[in-house]
Amino acid sequence: MKKLLAVLFALAFAASLGFAAPKTVSMNGYTFKLTTKKPKDIEIAVIYMNVTIPFAQFIKAGVDAAAKDLGVKAYMTGPTEWGTEPEIQVMENLITKKVDGISVAVLDIPGMTPIIQKALKAGIPVTCNNVDAPDSGRLGFVGEDLFLAGAATAKSVVGKMGTKGKVIVSSVAIGSIWSRKRQDGVMSVLDKYPDIKIVDTVNAEGSDETAYAALENSFMAHPDVTGHISFGGTDRLWNKLMENKKVGNADSKKPIYSSGHDLYEEKLISIKNGWTTTAYGQNPYKQGYEAVKQLYEFLTKGTLPTVIDTGIVEVNRQNVDEWLKKIKDGEPVG
């Protein structure tokens, strides 16, 4: 009884001085302390798999906007090359630094799961952005459904090419989880059409020059190809290849129908000019913004993170001018 009275007295005394007992919130078997820091002192790191590629800058724009709007110290970080070990090292450094929250785009689910769990056990809330690891214990996710996005590209090509033809498929990281999930989506469509043959699967990793050369070699080996589908990162290079060789234009007698992901301005210009067919956006700006916002609200209010589907949007020759205007007007599309 004396101990209980002492505890109650201590709590009452602390309350009289304006202090409150630290609040905690539990999720997925982990318990976290809510922060008492001022927003400007809350550090949230958003990791992308390879910060050197143009797509990363779309996510970074969302991260930077959220940092400004919420007044927090939020930033993008990540490795400068594709690979599980470099991404693990980035997370190790953030855990050692004891940042307040981490959102990570996962290149390799089995490889990244232990380090995600290490951060969670250390009391650092972790969510995923862009690419999910749902069984890792992560607290939330912001991004597109990769399987459905892959299926959309295949449906687009089949819709133009028809149910018979030869197709090259490609990716800048053929073995990565995001590429494999999109590939599964593509195959869920193409497998329905026995007269569509995939003549090559191109792993166009490395620099733009190396990736372009890999695509060129594939095309030279299969000049009668009638379609191309990118799982990610290669469609803008394929567009350049078609334009440089002056083949496959939508207005020519022998179009080569192509589809891929993300809404770079140069890619939309290629759609307008007939060098590619469609591109699918996944709102990377929102992915970056919501990744920061989720962690901020969890750290300060205990609001549990959820799964936020940023959706997919098709840009084609019919609506490309609308999307080019959005880019010209400074809207954060990508």
VOVEX-984641 format. One record per residue (C-alpha): x, y, z; residue in three letters. Coordinates in steps of 0.001 Angstrom, whole numbers, plus 500000, padded with zeros to 6 digits. Layout:
BEGIN
PT; X; Y; Z; ALA .
...
# end
This chain:
BEGIN
PT; 500000; 500000; 500000; MET .
PT; 502848; 502374; 500868; LYS .
PT; 504505; 501680; 497479; LYS .
PT; 501207; 502319; 495667; LEU .
PT; 500710; 505593; 497534; LEU .
PT; 504275; 506598; 496671; ALA .
PT; 503709; 505920; 492978; VAL .
PT; 500437; 507833; 492974; LEU .
PT; 502067; 510737; 494778; PHE .
PT; 504950; 510785; 492265; ALA .
PT; 502534; 510817; 489329; LEU .
PT; 500451; 513559; 490904; ALA .
PT; 503569; 515602; 491588; PHE .
PT; 504783; 515148; 488008; ALA .
PT; 501378; 516197; 486695; ALA .
PT; 501456; 519299; 488884; SER .
PT; 504731; 520262; 487230; LEU .
PT; 503223; 519866; 483773; GLY .
PT; 504788; 516493; 482981; PHE .
PT; 502838; 513491; 481704; ALA .
PT; 503789; 509843; 481830; ALA .
PT; 505151; 508732; 478437; PRO .
PT; 502387; 507282; 476275; LYS .
PT; 502854; 504091; 474307; THR .
PT; 501042; 502441; 471431; VAL .
PT; 501276; 498826; 470264; SER .
PT; 500899; 497397; 466779; MET .
PT; 501858; 494076; 465168; ASN .
PT; 503362; 492839; 468428; GLY .
PT; 505660; 495826; 468954; TYR .
PT; 505300; 498671; 471444; THR .
PT; 506429; 502212; 470733; PHE .
PT; 506675; 505369; 472799; LYS .
PT; 504922; 508395; 471423; LEU .
PT; 507346; 511249; 470988; THR .
PT; 507370; 514351; 473136; THR .
PT; 509687; 516138; 470700; LYS .
PT; 508746; 519295; 468900; LYS .
PT; 507961; 518652; 465216; PRO .
PT; 511214; 520280; 464067; LYS .
PT; 513171; 517718; 466103; ASP .
PT; 511331; 514637; 464789; ILE .
PT; 513563; 512805; 462297; GLU .
PT; 511863; 510645; 459665; ILE .
PT; 513900; 508887; 456976; ALA .
PT; 512320; 507645; 453750; VAL .
PT; 514488; 505043; 452007; ILE .
PT; 514314; 504376; 448288; TYR .
PT; 516095; 501407; 446687; MET .
PT; 518352; 503459; 444408; ASN .
PT; 518268; 507230; 444814; VAL .
PT; 520161; 507880; 441573; THR .
PT; 517291; 506974; 439236; ILE .
PT; 514895; 509720; 438044; PRO .
PT; 511847; 508055; 439623; PHE .
PT; 513296; 508543; 443111; ALA .
PT; 513037; 512303; 442679; GLN .
PT; 509236; 512097; 442385; PHE .
PT; 509028; 510389; 445779; ILE .
PT; 511560; 512837; 447211; LYS .
PT; 509360; 515761; 446124; ALA .
PT; 506531; 514330; 448240; GLY .
PT; 508856; 513755; 451190; VAL .
PT; 510157; 517324; 450989; ASP .
PT; 506631; 518747; 450761; ALA .
PT; 505482; 516793; 453813; ALA .
PT; 508563; 517914; 455743; ALA .
PT; 507679; 521520; 454986; LYS .
PT; 503941; 521194; 455681; ASP .
PT; 504382; 519294; 458954; LEU .
PT; 507505; 521117; 460084; GLY .
PT; 509464; 517906; 460620; VAL .
PT; 512973; 516809; 459752; LYS .
PT; 512033; 514353; 456987; ALA .
PT; 514287; 513404; 454099; TYR .
PT; 514951; 510787; 451436; MET .
PT; 517984; 508567; 451683; THR .
PT; 519104; 505267; 450191; GLY .
PT; 521825; 503449; 448295; PRO .
PT; 523250; 504647; 444986; THR .
PT; 523096; 501188; 443421; GLU .
PT; 520630; 498318; 443240; TRP .
PT; 521313; 495709; 445902; GLY .
PT; 520044; 494278; 449173; THR .
PT; 523264; 494773; 451128; GLU .
PT; 523563; 498512; 450363; PRO .
PT; 519949; 499035; 451421; GLU .
PT; 520467; 497039; 454623; ILE .
PT; 523488; 499192; 455424; GLN .
PT; 521432; 502364; 455050; VAL .
PT; 518890; 501010; 457536; MET .
PT; 521627; 499851; 459928; GLU .
PT; 523003; 503382; 459974; ASN .
PT; 519561; 504849; 460684; LEU .
PT; 518969; 502400; 463538; ILE .
PT; 522337; 503293; 465043; THR .
PT; 521457; 506970; 464647; LYS .
PT; 518151; 506291; 466468; LYS .
PT; 515954; 508191; 464050; VAL .
PT; 512320; 508537; 465076; ASP .
PT; 510765; 506717; 462122; GLY .
PT; 511675; 504922; 458891; ILE .
PT; 509703; 504230; 455715; SER .
PT; 511454; 501867; 453297; VAL .
PT; 510883; 500780; 449710; ALA .
PT; 511798; 497093; 449750; VAL .
PT; 514017; 495647; 447030; LEU .
PT; 514249; 492148; 448517; ASP .
PT; 511574; 490971; 450980; ILE .
PT; 513482; 488023; 452558; PRO .
PT; 516680; 490078; 452720; GLY .
PT; 515110; 493205; 454199; MET .
PT; 512685; 491570; 456652; THR .
PT; 515269; 490929; 459430; PRO .
PT; 516514; 494541; 459380; ILE .
PT; 512943; 495869; 459404; ILE .
PT; 512273; 493701; 462455; GLN .
PT; 515502; 494890; 464084; LYS .
PT; 514342; 498491; 463792; ALA .
PT; 510891; 497614; 465159; LEU .
PT; 512432; 495810; 468127; LYS .
PT; 514574; 498882; 468766; ALA .
PT; 511382; 500909; 469123; GLY .
PT; 511624; 502621; 465721; ILE .
PT; 508320; 502478; 463807; PRO .
PT; 508822; 501244; 460239; VAL .
PT; 506439; 501454; 457291; THR .
PT; 506933; 500578; 453638; CYS .
PT; 506548; 502827; 450608; ASN .
PT; 506481; 502025; 446885; ASN .
PT; 507217; 498303; 447435; VAL .
PT; 505724; 496422; 450369; ASP .
PT; 506916; 493664; 452683; ALA .
PT; 503572; 492819; 454333; PRO .
PT; 504825; 489902; 456441; ASP .
PT; 507826; 491750; 457873; SER .
PT; 505883; 493354; 460717; GLY .
PT; 505944; 496787; 459080; ARG .
PT; 503204; 499074; 460338; LEU .
PT; 501751; 500397; 457071; GLY .
PT; 502274; 500802; 453329; PHE .
PT; 501814; 503507; 450715; VAL .
PT; 502011; 502496; 447048; GLY .
PT; 500381; 500879; 444043; GLU .
PT; 499263; 497291; 443537; ASP .
PT; 502216; 496075; 441459; LEU .
PT; 500421; 493001; 440119; PHE .
PT; 497517; 495067; 438796; LEU .
PT; 499914; 497621; 437313; ALA .
PT; 501707; 494868; 435402; GLY .
PT; 498424; 493438; 434169; ALA .
PT; 497383; 496897; 432941; ALA .
PT; 500462; 497210; 430713; THR .
PT; 499815; 493804; 429145; ALA .
PT; 496139; 494560; 428547; LYS .
PT; 497144; 497808; 426883; SER .
PT; 499536; 496107; 424462; VAL .
PT; 497131; 493255; 423668; VAL .
PT; 494343; 495773; 423136; GLY .
PT; 496361; 497420; 420350; LYS .
PT; 498439; 494518; 419021; MET .
PT; 495744; 491874; 419109; GLY .
PT; 495954; 488336; 420433; THR .
PT; 498830; 487232; 418210; LYS .
PT; 502366; 488573; 418094; GLY .
PT; 505953; 488530; 419343; LYS .
PT; 506809; 490459; 422491; VAL .
PT; 509985; 491510; 424268; ILE .
PT; 509693; 492095; 428030; VAL .
PT; 512301; 493956; 430061; SER .
PT; 513272; 495504; 433380; SER .
PT; 516191; 497375; 434921; VAL .
PT; 516114; 494919; 437838; ALA .
PT; 514526; 491692; 436639; ILE .
PT; 514987; 489857; 439953; GLY .
PT; 513679; 492564; 442268; SER .
PT; 510364; 492021; 444039; ILE .
PT; 508675; 494988; 442347; TRP .
PT; 509741; 493744; 438916; SER .
PT; 508647; 490161; 439645; ARG .
PT; 505224; 491245; 440886; LYS .
PT; 504632; 493324; 437770; ARG .
PT; 505876; 490436; 435661; GLN .
PT; 503353; 488149; 437372; ASP .
PT; 500652; 490649; 436446; GLY .
PT; 501823; 490742; 432831; VAL .
PT; 501871; 486958; 432570; MET .
PT; 498393; 486667; 434073; SER .
PT; 497221; 488408; 430900; VAL .
PT; 499586; 487031; 428250; LEU .
PT; 499119; 483426; 429374; ASP .
PT; 495536; 483655; 428116; LYS .
PT; 496765; 484069; 424534; TYR .
PT; 498774; 481105; 423191; PRO .
PT; 499546; 482965; 419957; ASP .
PT; 501476; 485679; 421799; ILE .
PT; 505093; 484605; 422178; LYS .
PT; 507634; 486236; 424487; ILE .
PT; 510798; 486100; 422403; VAL .
PT; 513149; 487630; 424994; ASP .
PT; 513274; 488715; 428633; THR .
PT; 515858; 491471; 428974; VAL .
PT; 517547; 492327; 432268; ASN .
PT; 518695; 495834; 431320; ALA .
PT; 520492; 496686; 434543; GLU .
PT; 523359; 499136; 434925; GLY .
PT; 523832; 502564; 433376; SER .
PT; 521471; 503976; 430756; ASP .
PT; 524068; 503232; 428102; GLU .
PT; 524374; 499592; 429195; THR .
PT; 520602; 499176; 429469; ALA .
PT; 520035; 500775; 426067; TYR .
PT; 522597; 498420; 424513; ALA .
PT; 520858; 495382; 426039; ALA .
PT; 517531; 496468; 424558; LEU .
PT; 519126; 497226; 421202; GLU .
PT; 520765; 493797; 421076; ASN .
PT; 517444; 492153; 421833; SER .
PT; 515653; 494132; 419145; PHE .
PT; 518351; 493381; 416570; MET .
PT; 517923; 489685; 417340; ALA .
PT; 514132; 489963; 416995; HIS .
PT; 513404; 492690; 414403; PRO .
PT; 509939; 491268; 413707; ASP .
PT; 508763; 491947; 417253; VAL .
PT; 505297; 493516; 417514; THR .
PT; 505199; 494444; 421198; GLY .
PT; 507291; 495462; 424183; HIS .
PT; 506340; 495527; 427868; ILE .
PT; 508499; 497054; 430590; SER .
PT; 508268; 495849; 434182; PHE .
PT; 510041; 499056; 435143; GLY .
PT; 512747; 501499; 434105; GLY .
PT; 513273; 500363; 430512; THR .
PT; 510361; 501812; 428565; ASP .
PT; 511858; 505294; 428193; ARG .
PT; 515003; 503686; 426738; LEU .
PT; 512918; 501496; 424436; TRP .
PT; 511147; 504635; 423224; ASN .
PT; 514506; 506228; 422386; LYS .
PT; 515573; 503063; 420597; LEU .
PT; 512459; 503075; 418406; MET .
PT; 512856; 506761; 417605; GLU .
PT; 516573; 506431; 416841; ASN .
PT; 515951; 503514; 414495; LYS .
PT; 512808; 505129; 413090; LYS .
PT; 510753; 501943; 413427; VAL .
PT; 507551; 500921; 415187; GLY .
PT; 505820; 504298; 415245; ASN .
PT; 502069; 504225; 415867; ALA .
PT; 501494; 505988; 412520; ASP .
PT; 503669; 503592; 410531; SER .
PT; 502566; 500498; 408642; LYS .
PT; 504212; 498263; 411253; LYS .
PT; 503616; 499669; 414736; PRO .
PT; 505390; 498161; 417727; ILE .
PT; 503125; 498574; 420706; TYR .
PT; 504865; 499323; 423993; SER .
PT; 503798; 500008; 427567; SER .
PT; 505484; 500672; 430893; GLY .
PT; 505380; 502620; 434111; HIS .
PT; 505807; 506156; 435436; ASP .
PT; 505103; 509490; 433833; LEU .
PT; 508348; 511178; 432879; TYR .
PT; 507882; 514129; 430562; GLU .
PT; 510098; 512579; 427881; GLU .
PT; 507980; 509428; 428002; LYS .
PT; 504749; 511368; 427553; LEU .
PT; 506259; 513210; 424600; ILE .
PT; 507090; 509787; 423127; SER .
PT; 503439; 508776; 423528; ILE .
PT; 502309; 511983; 421825; LYS .
PT; 504725; 511397; 418953; ASN .
PT; 503752; 507743; 418525; GLY .
PT; 506961; 506061; 419731; TRP .
PT; 505242; 504289; 422596; THR .
PT; 501660; 503367; 423425; THR .
PT; 500857; 503854; 427112; THR .
PT; 502425; 504650; 430467; ALA .
PT; 500980; 504031; 433935; TYR .
PT; 501484; 506442; 436796; GLY .
PT; 501434; 505405; 440461; GLN .
PT; 501543; 508845; 442137; ASN .
PT; 505048; 508647; 443679; PRO .
PT; 504635; 512172; 445074; TYR .
PT; 501769; 510904; 447221; LYS .
PT; 503838; 507883; 448211; GLN .
PT; 506548; 510135; 449614; GLY .
PT; 504130; 512574; 451238; TYR .
PT; 501939; 509973; 452901; GLU .
PT; 504949; 507942; 454077; ALA .
PT; 506079; 510928; 456134; VAL .
PT; 502568; 511860; 457261; LYS .
PT; 501763; 508318; 458452; GLN .
PT; 504856; 508161; 460637; LEU .
PT; 504388; 511703; 461960; TYR .
PT; 500806; 511008; 463025; GLU .
PT; 501804; 507694; 464568; PHE .
PT; 504671; 509251; 466523; LEU .
PT; 502693; 512247; 467758; THR .
PT; 499120; 510973; 468067; LYS .
PT; 499334; 507193; 468035; GLY .
PT; 497295; 507032; 464824; THR .
PT; 497879; 503537; 463442; LEU .
PT; 499318; 503427; 459903; PRO .
PT; 497211; 501729; 457235; THR .
PT; 497633; 500531; 453656; VAL .
PT; 497160; 503433; 451234; ILE .
PT; 496721; 502416; 447591; ASP .
PT; 497996; 505233; 445389; THR .
PT; 496362; 503600; 442367; GLY .
PT; 497346; 503490; 438708; ILE .
PT; 496454; 505923; 435953; VAL .
PT; 496824; 505310; 432224; GLU .
PT; 498255; 507938; 429915; VAL .
PT; 497730; 507306; 426211; ASN .
PT; 497634; 509320; 423001; ARG .
PT; 494096; 510487; 423713; GLN .
PT; 494834; 512105; 427088; ASN .
PT; 498577; 512778; 426883; VAL .
PT; 498160; 516524; 426264; ASP .
PT; 496245; 516809; 429534; GLU .
PT; 499103; 515186; 431442; TRP .
PT; 501799; 517192; 429684; LEU .
PT; 499927; 520319; 430755; LYS .
PT; 499931; 519072; 434364; LYS .
PT; 503704; 518746; 434193; ILE .
PT; 504069; 522175; 432581; LYS .
PT; 501886; 523650; 435335; ASP .
PT; 504194; 522170; 437952; GLY .
PT; 501864; 519488; 439255; GLU .
PT; 503707; 516650; 441042; PRO .
PT; 502927; 513780; 438672; VAL .
PT; 505196; 510855; 438043; GLY .
# end
